[in-house]
Amino acid sequence: RIQRFKPLLCTRNMAVSMSKFDHENLDYDKNCFALKCVKETLNRPLTLSEKILYSHLSDPKTKDIVRGTSYLNLSPDRVTMQDATAQMAILQFMSSGLPRVAVP
């Protein structure tokens, strides 16, 4: 028997923090707005990867998104790193002027 699931819809005012050590909540409304803008622009079904990437666009109203050729300016909530190069990457993030960087 095939079990059907309802798609997860963006809900307003979701209060979810990144970890138990974080006191600030993630802004899911901003991500939902960005994804809605991109869906209207592209007017086609999106893959899961596209939904994750496009919901983190810095400027979601950009009209020139072409798969494989466009450069995207992203504002990720978190990144994961596993080896010694992570220290260099975090230093790069710190020098880029981001408002917050955390080392787990």
Order of alpha helices (4+ residues) and beta strands (2+ residues): alpha-alpha-alpha
